[in-house]
């Protein structure tokens, strides 16, 4: 089924565009705040909780009351936040970035769920680059051992052609279907201290990645990470990494969500405490994706130390569909892994075929009623490219752990319509130069 976009009032788009002078916005060390003067046309609407909202986006959403009236009425309750970045390529191909914000407040907590996997993939490749003198790379056989309660071993991976576990295969599984075990293995490879120190050094000072996913381990158990051995082609160990323990003291937090939560069969009538769970803001996730796609737009200290081949490896599997994957064999299981399985923005809950001219380079997350997508959207035929990152808390009853979240009737329709409206806005927007997008055309497994 081909994607159908809503028809927009072109006059509104041209009116908006006349006031939107594209400015070059380099990402600073801590917050993604464009330099003075770069948002001349985007009037920021002041709000009491320090959220950033550009009036252009409010006016745009108001053009579609059938999609966004309820969203606008419940913006704070549903913690709706999104960031839209326009891209204007110069004659030399260098991009200028223009950022618009809707209700964005890094201090307002949301549970990031699987979106934390993106920086972990990048850090895993960076760490391999630091260890290259040991003779290991992303395809080297990686065997995970166990030394502590709660730790588990990995001796083989049935999703590979030869059964060998590797960093490359874990990254594929993360980017294609958001596999939790694959994230846990990279978390164990990196160690918690390395993860947080590196992200803080790159300017993401509020980030806390504190635990594995989908495993009920204690805080102390998550401080300890497994011993790991890497094996060469002769089946001999070429690098040993002992078990590590993170004794770092992290900033104390007071993060909570909801009005109540279930603990077993008991309803606890108070907000659920998330102060020891992972934290990363939408702005930081957006910035990390920007730094991957356009590393030249950030300072050298903010870049992940990966090779160009690593960068293309990440971009390829961010944009590949599960139905195109032979190893892991997701293409053989379309009942569980459909084309838009991890493509919330623009496609929502669609189950049919997707337009071949559009690729979404993204990472999604969903848990505890939080729905998140951080995306770079490209249309190769119409020469469109833009960034869009969004979150929404879709849990009308306010109760967590009851498996009664509103993903299907609130979250996914919002993501789909938001992506469609901004796609149409980009389609109408006049650009000085046609972007050169050919480097983003990859040969996928399924074609």
Secondary structure, 3 states (H helix, E strand, C coil): CCCCCCCCCHHHHHHHHHCCCCCCCCECCCCCCCCCCCCCCCCECCCCCCCECEHHHHHHHHCCHHHHHHHHHCCCCCCCEEEEEEEEECCCCCEEEEEEEECECCCCCCCCHHHHHHHHHHHHHHHHHHCHHHCCCCCCEEEECCCCCCCCCECCCCCCCCCCCCHHHHHHHHHHHCCHHHHHHHHHHHCHHHHHHHHHHCCCCCCECCCCCCCCCCHHHHHEECCEEEECCCCCEEEEECCEECCCCCCCCCCEECCEEEECCEEECCCEECCCCCECCHHHHHHHHHHHHCHHHECHHHCCCCCHHHHHHHHHHHHCCHHHCCCCCHHHCCCCCCCCCCCCCCCCCCCCCCCCCEEEEEEEEEECCEEEEEEEEEECCCCEEEEEEEEEECCCCCEECCCCCCHHHHHHHHHHHHHHHHHHHHHHCCCCCCCCCHHHCCCCCCC
